[in-house]
Amino acid sequence: MIQGTASDVGKSLLTAAICRILTEDGLTAAPFKSQNMSLNSYVTWDGKEIGRAQGMQADACGILATTDMNPILLKPKKDMVSQVIVHGRPLGDFQARVYREEVLKEAGVIVQAALRRLREAYDVVVLEGAGSPAEINLKDRDIVNMRAAAWADAPVVLAADIDRGGVFASIVGTLELLEPHERDRVCGFVINKFRGDLSLLQPGLDWLEAKTGKPVLGVVPYLPNLGLEDEDSLSLDQAISTAGRADAATVRSNGKLDIAVLRLPHISNFTDIDPLQAESDVAVRYITAVEQWGEPDAVIVPGSKNTVDDFIGLQSSGLADRLERFRRDGGHIVGICGGFEMFGETLLDPAHSESDRDVTPGLGWFPFEVRFAAEKRTVRVEGTGAIPGLPGTYRVAGYEIHTGAVLWKATEAPGGNVHEEAGRLADGRADLFPVSVRPFLLRECRFVTDEDTDEDTDEDKNEDKDEEKNEDKNEDKNEDENIQMNAGVESNESAAAGLASGYEAEGCASADGRVWGTFLHGVLHNDDFRRAWLNRLRAARGWAPLEDGVRFQALREQAFSRLAAHVRQHVDIGKLKAMMGLSN
């Protein structure tokens, strides 16, 4: 198990690296984090929501993620309030104190059941802790650090970030605050994000080993430009701070497309932007004030965990007015999920799930209302995407996570609908769009239902695994879970609204294609579509198109291999395996 002396010391990436190394060495491995807090979530193959880091770690293992890898996810919504996700479905919104006193006491059963199923299905389960195991005020309700290690009977590697300074104090101080039996479980240390001459650090390493009686398993140098996704907005803000806020004029003159992303206070799934940052002809800027606007080639309004409050924030900062001026001047604007919701006429929140307001006027660019409800839609989606002004249509895949439902007001039939040949339309029919609006995506309505999530589905997912293990992997998944913890769980069949086949219109675009929005997270991860959109921006600058863009998934696989090789070089993997009871 990888635990840390603090948050953001590199636990998630170290876990991913070890997962990849074990997989490369011929073992079946899976990640596990009993409870995660993040607004960057990941939708599993069967339409369930888990932490982004565990999805990424599963990708490093070459397996499809399941909710057993992160049975409890906390998504902050307001001060001291989080949405609690249990096995991929919302349980409800809880004040921190209520969650701690009433929910956590039941959570251990869920965590242990998920961990048991993973251990039965894989050779190795690599656990990740959260924050620090030495948070004295939280230890009595711990389900994610030392108590999880005890449930798994796992040796613990303590990771520390030397880049922050005080690395020896953080390690020794953490050990001092642990109970003796917890301290005994720590088998060694990894010092992360090192820069400089290792020989100058060696006296400190020798002292640490003599002081604690525990080995330093490795000193991992800082690895720049890795290209794997960050988990939360803290990482995003640190990255922005480290790089410095890009000057708009400089970006404009450096021969790259200038894409500005509105840094919303409750930004979520900002990993949607990652593929743009990998493109050689693109510079991405995050902006929080009108003064930073510059002359962007395009503006992206990203996802938000609190669309209403974030839109009110855009209005009070003047960014909403600036965005409207940009649209009137012919600017290119993209809205993803919460950003797309802001493009409509009205945000309706009768249950006050987003704010204290029943009704909030939107930007009014498209004739729809958004109504927020308790039921959350989480689903993987594939379909055919098109925007006026782009050549042809594109295969697009991604995932949806939202409680807002779009209610179209228009009754006019669309003119020149680029999707007319696509077949029958189900919910959200394209013929309800006005002449000036086009649906962005025709998603194929083949959704996962409860029948698809029976215990034999893991055999289909990971065909190289032992057949018997996979058939039993999810058997009786909730038999030992307290029924209270599943009160908010809805079936995938309900989430799919009974749709089975055909097509469903999603998102929309203006008639000229300059403004478009979608609920589809990961839309810019689709290489051909992304390059076509970027080439349209290039054409507006008078630049020739780029024919060969980035193949983002291939870059991601290279990043996993690079990370594993880096950690393998600087950490004693043989000793680590021996501590796990594995042979080299």
C-alpha positions as CSV (number, residue, x, y, z in Angstrom):
1,M,0.0,0.0,0.0
2,I,1.2,3.5,-0.9
3,Q,0.6,6.1,1.8
4,G,1.9,9.6,2.0
5,T,3.1,12.1,4.5
6,A,0.6,14.6,3.0
7,S,-1.7,15.2,0.1
8,D,-0.2,15.6,-3.4
9,V,3.1,13.9,-2.6
10,G,2.6,11.6,-5.7
11,K,0.7,8.6,-4.2
12,S,-1.5,8.2,-7.3
13,L,1.3,8.2,-9.8
14,L,3.5,5.9,-7.7
15,T,0.5,3.5,-7.4
16,A,0.0,3.7,-11.2
17,A,3.7,3.0,-11.7
18,I,3.7,-0.1,-9.5
19,C,0.5,-1.3,-11.1
20,R,2.2,-1.0,-14.5
21,I,5.4,-2.6,-13.4
22,L,3.7,-5.6,-12.0
23,T,1.6,-5.9,-15.1
24,E,4.7,-5.8,-17.3
25,D,6.2,-8.5,-15.1
26,G,3.4,-10.9,-15.9
27,L,1.1,-10.4,-12.9
28,T,-2.5,-9.4,-12.9
29,A,-2.8,-6.2,-10.8
30,A,-5.6,-3.9,-9.8
31,P,-5.7,-0.6,-8.0
32,F,-7.8,0.2,-4.9
33,K,-8.6,3.3,-2.9
34,S,-11.4,2.8,-0.4
35,Q,-12.5,6.5,-0.4
36,N,-11.5,9.3,-2.7
37,M,-12.4,13.0,-2.8
38,S,-12.2,14.5,-6.3
39,L,-14.2,16.4,-8.8
40,N,-12.4,14.7,-11.6
41,S,-14.3,11.5,-11.9
42,Y,-14.3,8.5,-14.3
43,V,-17.2,6.6,-15.7
44,T,-16.7,2.8,-15.7
45,W,-17.6,0.5,-18.6
46,D,-21.0,-0.1,-17.0
47,G,-21.9,3.5,-16.3
48,K,-20.7,3.9,-12.7
49,E,-18.7,6.8,-11.3
50,I,-15.4,6.4,-9.5
51,G,-12.3,8.6,-8.9
52,R,-10.3,9.6,-11.9
53,A,-7.1,8.3,-10.4
54,Q,-8.4,4.8,-10.0
55,G,-9.6,4.8,-13.6
56,M,-6.2,5.9,-14.7
57,Q,-4.5,3.3,-12.6
58,A,-6.8,0.6,-14.1
59,D,-5.7,1.8,-17.5
60,A,-2.1,1.4,-16.4
61,C,-2.9,-2.2,-15.6
62,G,-4.6,-2.8,-18.9
63,I,-7.9,-3.7,-17.3
64,L,-11.3,-2.0,-17.3
65,A,-12.1,-0.1,-14.1
66,T,-14.9,-1.2,-11.7
67,T,-16.4,0.4,-8.7
68,D,-14.7,-2.1,-6.4
69,M,-11.5,-0.1,-7.1
70,N,-13.0,3.0,-5.5
71,P,-16.2,2.0,-3.7
72,I,-16.7,5.5,-2.1
73,L,-16.2,8.8,-3.9
74,L,-16.8,12.2,-2.4
75,K,-17.5,15.1,-4.7
76,P,-17.4,18.5,-3.0
77,K,-20.4,20.7,-3.9
78,K,-20.4,23.6,-1.5
79,D,-18.5,24.6,1.7
80,M,-18.5,21.5,4.0
81,V,-21.0,19.6,1.7
82,S,-20.1,16.7,-0.6
83,Q,-22.1,14.4,-2.8
84,V,-21.4,10.8,-1.6
85,I,-21.1,8.2,-4.4
86,V,-21.3,4.6,-3.2
87,H,-20.4,1.9,-5.8
88,G,-20.8,4.4,-8.6
89,R,-24.2,5.8,-7.7
90,P,-25.2,8.9,-5.6
91,L,-26.2,8.2,-2.0
92,G,-26.9,11.9,-1.3
93,D,-25.4,15.2,-0.3
94,F,-24.0,15.3,3.3
95,Q,-22.5,17.9,5.6
96,A,-19.0,16.8,6.6
97,R,-20.0,16.3,10.2
98,V,-23.1,14.2,9.3
99,Y,-21.1,12.1,6.9
100,R,-18.4,11.4,9.5
101,E,-20.8,10.6,12.3
102,E,-23.6,8.7,10.5
103,V,-22.2,7.3,7.2
104,L,-18.6,6.5,7.8
105,K,-19.4,4.0,10.6
106,E,-21.2,1.8,8.0
107,A,-18.6,2.3,5.3
108,G,-16.1,-0.3,6.5
109,V,-18.3,-3.2,5.5
110,I,-18.5,-1.9,1.9
111,V,-14.8,-1.2,1.7
112,Q,-13.9,-4.7,3.0
113,A,-16.3,-6.4,0.6
114,A,-14.9,-4.6,-2.4
115,L,-11.3,-5.3,-1.4
116,R,-12.1,-9.0,-0.9
117,R,-13.5,-9.3,-4.4
118,L,-10.5,-7.6,-6.0
119,R,-8.1,-9.9,-4.0
120,E,-10.0,-12.9,-5.3
121,A,-9.8,-11.8,-8.9
122,Y,-6.2,-10.5,-9.2
123,D,-2.7,-11.6,-8.3
124,V,-1.9,-8.3,-6.6
125,V,-4.0,-5.4,-5.4
126,V,-2.1,-2.1,-5.0
127,L,-3.8,0.1,-2.4
128,E,-3.5,3.9,-2.3
129,G,-4.1,5.9,0.9
130,A,-5.4,9.5,1.2
131,G,-3.7,12.5,2.7
132,S,-1.7,11.4,5.7
133,P,-2.2,8.4,8.0
134,A,-1.3,10.7,10.9
135,E,-4.3,13.0,10.9
136,I,-5.1,12.6,14.6
137,N,-8.6,14.1,14.4
138,L,-9.6,11.7,11.7
139,K,-8.1,8.4,12.8
140,D,-11.1,7.1,14.7
141,R,-13.1,6.9,11.5
142,D,-10.3,6.0,9.2
143,I,-11.2,3.7,6.3
144,V,-8.6,4.7,3.8
145,N,-5.1,4.6,5.4
146,M,-3.9,2.3,8.2
147,R,-7.2,0.6,8.8
148,A,-7.4,-0.3,5.1
149,A,-3.9,-1.6,5.2
150,A,-4.8,-3.8,8.2
151,W,-7.9,-5.1,6.4
152,A,-5.7,-6.1,3.5
153,D,-2.8,-7.1,5.7
154,A,-0.7,-5.0,3.3
155,P,2.8,-3.7,3.9
156,V,2.9,0.1,3.7
157,V,5.4,2.3,1.7
158,L,5.4,5.8,3.0
159,A,5.9,8.4,0.2
160,A,7.2,11.9,0.8
161,D,7.6,14.9,-1.4
162,I,11.1,16.4,-1.1
163,D,10.2,19.3,-3.5
164,R,8.2,20.9,-0.6
165,G,11.2,20.9,1.8
166,G,11.2,19.3,5.2
167,V,11.2,15.7,3.9
168,F,12.9,14.1,6.9
169,A,10.7,15.9,9.4
170,S,7.6,14.8,7.5
171,I,8.7,11.2,7.5
172,V,9.9,11.0,11.1
173,G,7.0,13.1,12.3
174,T,4.5,10.8,10.6
175,L,6.0,7.7,12.1
176,E,6.0,9.3,15.6
177,L,2.3,10.0,15.3
178,L,1.4,6.4,14.4
179,E,0.4,3.7,16.8
180,P,3.1,1.1,17.4
181,H,1.3,-1.6,15.4
182,E,0.8,1.0,12.5
183,R,4.4,1.9,12.6
184,D,5.4,-1.7,12.3
185,R,3.4,-2.0,9.1
186,V,5.5,0.6,7.4
187,C,8.2,-1.3,5.5
188,G,10.1,1.6,3.9
189,F,10.1,5.0,2.3
190,V,10.1,6.5,-1.2
191,I,11.3,10.1,-1.5
192,N,9.5,11.6,-4.5
193,K,10.1,14.6,-6.8
194,F,13.8,14.9,-6.2
195,R,15.9,17.5,-8.1
196,G,19.6,17.8,-7.8
197,D,22.7,15.7,-6.9
198,L,21.8,12.5,-5.1
199,S,25.2,12.3,-3.4
200,L,24.3,15.5,-1.5
201,L,21.2,13.8,-0.2
202,Q,22.9,10.5,0.8
203,P,23.9,11.6,4.4
204,G,20.3,12.4,5.1
205,L,19.2,9.0,3.8
206,D,21.7,7.2,5.9
207,W,20.5,9.2,9.0
208,L,16.9,8.4,8.2
209,E,17.5,4.6,7.9
210,A,19.5,4.6,11.2
211,K,16.9,6.7,13.0
212,T,13.9,4.6,11.9
213,G,15.3,1.2,11.3
214,K,13.5,1.2,7.9
215,P,15.0,1.3,4.4
216,V,14.7,4.0,1.8
217,L,13.4,2.0,-1.1
218,G,14.1,4.7,-3.6
219,V,14.6,8.4,-4.4
220,V,12.5,9.2,-7.5
221,P,13.6,12.2,-9.5
222,Y,11.0,14.7,-10.7
223,L,9.6,13.6,-14.0
224,P,8.4,16.6,-16.1
225,N,5.8,16.6,-18.9
226,L,4.5,13.2,-18.1
227,G,1.1,13.8,-19.6
228,L,-1.1,11.8,-17.2
229,E,-4.1,13.4,-15.8
230,D,-4.3,15.2,-12.5
231,E,-6.9,14.2,-9.9
232,D,-8.2,17.5,-8.5
233,S,-8.2,21.3,-8.9
234,L,-5.4,21.6,-6.3
235,S,-3.1,19.9,-8.8
236,L,-4.5,22.1,-11.6
237,D,-3.8,25.3,-9.6
238,Q,-0.3,24.2,-8.7
239,A,0.4,23.4,-12.3
240,I,-0.9,26.8,-13.3
241,S,1.2,28.5,-10.6
242,T,4.3,26.6,-11.5
243,A,4.0,27.4,-15.2
244,G,2.9,31.0,-14.5
245,R,-0.2,32.4,-16.1
246,A,0.5,32.7,-19.8
247,D,0.5,36.2,-21.1
248,A,-2.2,36.5,-23.8
249,A,-0.1,38.7,-26.1
250,T,2.8,36.3,-25.9
251,V,0.7,33.3,-26.7
252,R,-0.9,35.1,-29.6
253,S,2.5,35.9,-31.2
254,N,4.2,32.5,-30.7
255,G,2.6,30.8,-33.6
256,K,0.2,28.7,-31.7
257,L,-3.6,28.7,-31.3
258,D,-4.6,30.5,-28.2
259,I,-7.3,28.6,-26.3
260,A,-8.6,30.1,-23.1
261,V,-10.4,28.0,-20.5
262,L,-12.5,29.6,-17.9
263,R,-11.2,28.5,-14.5
264,L,-14.5,28.0,-12.7
265,P,-14.4,27.8,-8.9
266,H,-16.1,24.4,-9.0
267,I,-14.4,23.1,-12.1
268,S,-14.7,19.4,-12.7
269,N,-13.3,16.9,-15.1
270,F,-10.8,19.4,-16.4
271,T,-9.0,16.4,-17.9
272,D,-11.2,17.2,-20.9
273,I,-8.6,19.8,-21.8
274,D,-5.6,17.5,-21.6
275,P,-5.5,16.5,-25.3
276,L,-5.3,20.2,-26.3
277,Q,-2.2,20.6,-24.1
278,A,-0.6,17.7,-26.0
279,E,-1.0,19.4,-29.4
280,S,2.1,21.2,-30.7
281,D,0.1,24.0,-32.3
282,V,-2.0,24.9,-29.2
283,A,-1.3,27.0,-26.1
284,V,-3.9,26.6,-23.3
285,R,-4.5,29.4,-20.8
286,Y,-6.7,29.3,-17.7
287,I,-8.3,32.6,-17.0
288,T,-10.2,33.9,-14.0
289,A,-10.6,37.6,-14.8
290,V,-11.6,39.8,-17.7
291,E,-8.1,41.4,-17.7
292,Q,-6.6,38.1,-18.8
293,W,-8.9,37.7,-21.8
294,G,-6.6,38.8,-24.6
295,E,-7.5,37.7,-28.1
296,P,-8.2,33.9,-27.9
297,D,-8.9,31.8,-30.9
298,A,-11.5,29.9,-28.9
299,V,-12.9,29.8,-25.4
300,I,-13.9,26.7,-23.5
301,V,-16.4,26.8,-20.6
302,P,-15.6,23.5,-18.8
303,G,-17.6,21.2,-16.5
304,S,-18.7,22.3,-13.1
305,K,-19.9,20.6,-10.0
306,N,-22.1,23.6,-9.2
307,T,-23.3,25.1,-12.5
308,V,-25.5,27.8,-10.9
309,D,-23.0,29.2,-8.5
310,D,-20.2,29.1,-11.1
311,F,-22.4,31.0,-13.6
312,I,-23.3,33.6,-11.0
313,G,-19.6,33.9,-10.4
314,L,-19.0,34.5,-14.2
315,Q,-21.6,37.2,-14.1
316,S,-20.2,39.0,-11.1
317,S,-16.6,38.9,-12.5
318,G,-17.7,40.3,-15.8
319,L,-16.6,37.2,-17.7
320,A,-20.2,36.4,-18.7
321,D,-20.5,39.7,-20.4
322,R,-17.1,39.3,-22.0
323,L,-18.1,35.9,-23.3
324,E,-21.2,37.4,-24.8
325,R,-19.2,40.1,-26.6
326,F,-16.8,37.4,-27.9
327,R,-19.8,35.4,-29.3
328,R,-21.2,38.5,-31.0
329,D,-17.9,39.2,-32.6
330,G,-17.8,35.7,-34.1
331,G,-15.7,34.0,-31.6
332,H,-15.5,30.2,-31.2
333,I,-16.9,28.9,-27.9
334,V,-17.3,25.4,-26.6
335,G,-19.3,24.3,-23.5
336,I,-18.8,21.0,-21.9
337,C,-21.3,19.6,-19.5
338,G,-21.8,22.4,-16.9
339,G,-20.5,24.9,-19.4
340,F,-23.0,23.7,-22.0
341,E,-25.8,24.1,-19.4
342,M,-25.0,27.8,-19.1
343,F,-25.6,28.3,-22.8
344,G,-29.4,27.8,-22.4
345,E,-32.1,30.3,-21.4
346,T,-32.8,29.2,-17.8
347,L,-31.3,27.0,-15.1
348,L,-34.1,25.5,-13.0
349,D,-33.2,24.1,-9.6
350,P,-36.5,23.5,-7.7
351,A,-34.8,21.0,-5.3
352,H,-31.9,23.4,-4.6
353,S,-29.4,20.8,-5.5
354,E,-27.0,23.4,-6.9
355,S,-27.9,26.6,-5.1
356,D,-30.6,28.4,-3.1
357,R,-32.1,29.7,-6.3
358,D,-35.2,28.2,-8.0
359,V,-34.5,29.9,-11.3
360,T,-31.3,31.4,-12.7
361,P,-31.3,33.0,-16.2
362,G,-28.6,31.6,-18.5
363,L,-26.7,33.1,-21.4
364,G,-29.7,32.5,-23.6
365,W,-27.8,31.4,-26.7
366,F,-29.9,28.3,-27.3
367,P,-33.7,27.8,-26.7
368,F,-33.6,25.3,-23.9
369,E,-33.9,25.1,-20.2
370,V,-31.9,22.9,-17.8
371,R,-33.7,21.3,-15.0
372,F,-31.6,19.8,-12.2
373,A,-32.9,16.6,-10.6
374,A,-31.8,14.1,-7.9
375,E,-31.1,11.4,-10.5
376,K,-27.7,11.5,-12.1
377,R,-27.0,10.3,-15.6
378,T,-23.7,8.4,-15.8
379,V,-23.1,6.5,-19.0
380,R,-20.5,5.7,-21.6
381,V,-21.5,7.0,-25.0
382,E,-20.5,6.5,-28.6
383,G,-22.0,8.1,-31.7
384,T,-21.6,10.3,-34.7
385,G,-20.7,14.0,-34.1
386,A,-20.8,16.9,-36.5
387,I,-20.5,20.6,-36.4
388,P,-21.4,23.0,-39.3
389,G,-18.2,24.2,-40.8
390,L,-16.3,21.0,-40.2
391,P,-15.9,18.5,-43.1
392,G,-18.1,15.5,-42.7
393,T,-19.0,13.6,-39.5
394,Y,-16.8,12.0,-36.9
395,R,-17.0,8.9,-34.7
396,V,-17.0,10.3,-31.1
397,A,-16.9,8.5,-27.8
398,G,-16.9,9.7,-24.2
399,Y,-19.0,9.7,-21.1
400,E,-21.7,11.7,-19.4
401,I,-22.0,12.7,-15.7
402,H,-24.8,15.2,-15.0
403,T,-28.1,15.7,-13.2
404,G,-29.2,18.5,-15.5
405,A,-31.8,17.6,-18.2
406,V,-32.1,19.8,-21.3
407,L,-35.7,20.8,-22.1
408,W,-36.0,22.2,-25.6
409,K,-38.5,25.0,-26.3
410,A,-38.3,24.9,-30.1
411,T,-40.8,23.2,-32.4
412,E,-39.5,24.2,-35.8
413,A,-37.9,21.5,-37.9
414,P,-34.2,22.1,-38.5
415,G,-32.9,23.0,-41.9
416,G,-30.2,21.0,-43.6
417,N,-29.8,18.7,-40.6
418,V,-26.5,17.0,-41.0
419,H,-27.8,14.0,-39.2
420,E,-31.0,13.3,-41.2
421,E,-29.5,10.1,-42.7
422,A,-28.6,8.7,-39.3
423,G,-31.9,6.9,-38.7
424,R,-34.6,6.9,-36.0
425,L,-34.1,9.4,-33.2
426,A,-35.1,8.6,-29.7
427,D,-35.3,11.0,-26.6
428,G,-34.1,14.5,-27.5
429,R,-35.1,14.2,-31.2
430,A,-33.3,16.2,-33.8
431,D,-36.6,17.3,-35.3
432,L,-37.3,19.4,-32.2
433,F,-34.3,21.7,-32.9
434,P,-34.9,25.1,-34.4
435,V,-33.6,26.1,-37.8
436,S,-30.7,28.0,-36.3
437,V,-29.5,25.1,-34.1
438,R,-28.0,21.7,-35.0
439,P,-27.6,18.7,-32.7
440,F,-24.0,18.1,-32.0
441,L,-24.0,14.3,-31.5
442,L,-26.2,11.4,-32.5
443,R,-25.3,8.9,-29.8
444,E,-26.0,5.3,-30.4
445,C,-28.6,4.2,-27.8
446,R,-27.1,1.0,-26.7
447,F,-26.8,1.5,-23.0
448,V,-25.7,-0.9,-20.3
449,T,-28.6,-2.3,-18.3
450,D,-28.7,-4.5,-15.2
451,E,-28.8,-7.6,-17.3
452,D,-25.4,-6.6,-18.7
453,T,-23.9,-6.2,-15.2
454,D,-24.4,-9.7,-14.0
455,E,-21.4,-11.5,-12.5
456,D,-20.3,-13.0,-15.8
457,T,-19.5,-9.7,-17.4
458,D,-15.9,-9.5,-16.2
459,E,-15.1,-12.5,-18.4
460,D,-16.0,-10.4,-21.4
461,K,-14.0,-7.4,-20.1
462,N,-10.7,-9.2,-19.3
463,E,-10.7,-12.3,-21.4
464,D,-7.2,-13.2,-20.5
465,K,-8.1,-13.6,-16.8
466,D,-9.0,-16.9,-15.2
467,E,-12.7,-17.7,-16.2
468,E,-13.8,-18.9,-12.8
469,K,-12.4,-15.8,-11.0
470,N,-14.1,-13.4,-13.3
471,E,-17.4,-15.1,-13.0
472,D,-17.4,-14.8,-9.3
473,K,-15.8,-11.4,-9.1
474,N,-19.0,-9.4,-8.7
475,E,-21.2,-12.2,-7.3
476,D,-23.5,-11.0,-4.6
477,K,-21.8,-7.6,-4.8
478,N,-24.0,-6.0,-2.1
479,E,-24.9,-9.0,0.1
480,D,-22.9,-7.7,3.1
481,E,-23.4,-4.0,2.6
482,N,-25.7,-2.1,4.9
483,I,-28.9,-1.4,3.0
484,Q,-28.8,2.3,4.1
485,M,-25.7,2.8,2.1
486,N,-27.5,1.7,-1.1
487,A,-30.6,3.9,-0.7
488,G,-29.5,6.3,-3.5
489,V,-28.3,3.6,-5.9
490,E,-30.4,3.5,-9.2
491,S,-30.2,0.8,-11.7
492,N,-28.4,1.3,-15.0
493,E,-31.7,0.5,-16.7
494,S,-33.3,3.5,-15.0
495,A,-30.4,5.7,-16.0
496,A,-30.8,4.6,-19.6
497,A,-34.4,5.6,-19.6
498,G,-35.4,2.3,-21.2
499,L,-33.6,3.1,-24.5
500,A,-32.3,0.1,-26.3
501,S,-31.4,0.9,-29.9
502,G,-31.5,3.6,-32.5
503,Y,-30.1,7.2,-32.0
504,E,-30.5,10.0,-29.6
505,A,-29.6,13.6,-30.3
506,E,-27.3,15.3,-27.8
507,G,-25.7,18.7,-27.4
508,C,-26.1,21.4,-30.0
509,A,-24.3,23.8,-32.3
510,S,-25.1,27.1,-33.8
511,A,-25.9,27.2,-37.6
512,D,-22.4,28.5,-38.3
513,G,-20.7,26.0,-35.9
514,R,-18.9,28.7,-34.0
515,V,-20.7,27.9,-30.7
516,W,-21.3,24.4,-29.7
517,G,-21.9,22.5,-26.5
518,T,-22.2,18.9,-25.3
519,F,-22.6,16.8,-22.1
520,L,-19.9,14.5,-23.4
521,H,-16.8,14.5,-21.3
522,G,-13.8,13.3,-23.3
523,V,-15.2,14.8,-26.5
524,L,-11.7,16.4,-27.3
525,H,-10.0,13.0,-26.7
526,N,-11.4,12.0,-30.1
527,D,-8.3,12.6,-32.3
528,D,-9.9,13.2,-35.7
529,F,-12.7,15.4,-34.4
530,R,-10.3,17.4,-32.3
531,R,-7.9,18.0,-35.2
532,A,-10.7,19.0,-37.5
533,W,-11.9,21.6,-35.0
534,L,-8.4,22.9,-34.5
535,N,-7.9,23.1,-38.2
536,R,-11.0,25.3,-38.5
537,L,-9.4,27.6,-35.9
538,R,-6.2,27.5,-37.9
539,A,-8.1,28.5,-41.1
540,A,-9.5,31.5,-39.3
541,R,-5.9,32.6,-38.7
542,G,-5.0,32.0,-42.3
543,W,-2.9,29.0,-41.5
544,A,-2.8,25.7,-43.4
545,P,-4.3,22.7,-41.8
546,L,-2.2,20.1,-40.0
547,E,-3.0,16.7,-41.4
548,D,-1.4,14.6,-38.7
549,G,-2.4,15.5,-35.2
550,V,-1.7,13.8,-31.9
551,R,-2.9,10.3,-31.2
552,F,-3.7,10.9,-27.6
553,Q,-4.3,7.4,-26.4
554,A,-0.9,6.3,-27.9
555,L,0.7,9.2,-26.0
556,R,-1.0,8.1,-22.8
557,E,0.3,4.5,-23.2
558,Q,3.8,5.9,-23.8
559,A,3.4,7.9,-20.6
560,F,2.5,4.8,-18.6
561,S,5.6,3.0,-20.0
562,R,7.8,6.0,-19.3
563,L,6.5,6.3,-15.7
564,A,7.0,2.6,-15.0
565,A,10.6,2.7,-16.4
566,H,11.4,5.8,-14.4
567,V,10.2,4.2,-11.1
568,R,11.8,0.9,-11.9
569,Q,15.1,2.6,-12.4
570,H,15.0,4.5,-9.1
571,V,13.1,2.2,-6.7
572,D,14.2,-1.2,-5.5
573,I,11.4,-3.2,-7.1
574,G,13.0,-6.5,-6.1
575,K,12.9,-5.5,-2.4
576,L,9.4,-4.2,-2.8
577,K,8.2,-7.5,-4.3
578,A,9.9,-9.4,-1.5
579,M,7.9,-7.4,1.0
580,M,4.8,-8.3,-0.9
581,G,5.7,-12.0,-0.8
582,L,6.4,-12.1,-4.5
583,S,9.3,-13.6,-6.3
584,N,11.4,-11.6,-8.8
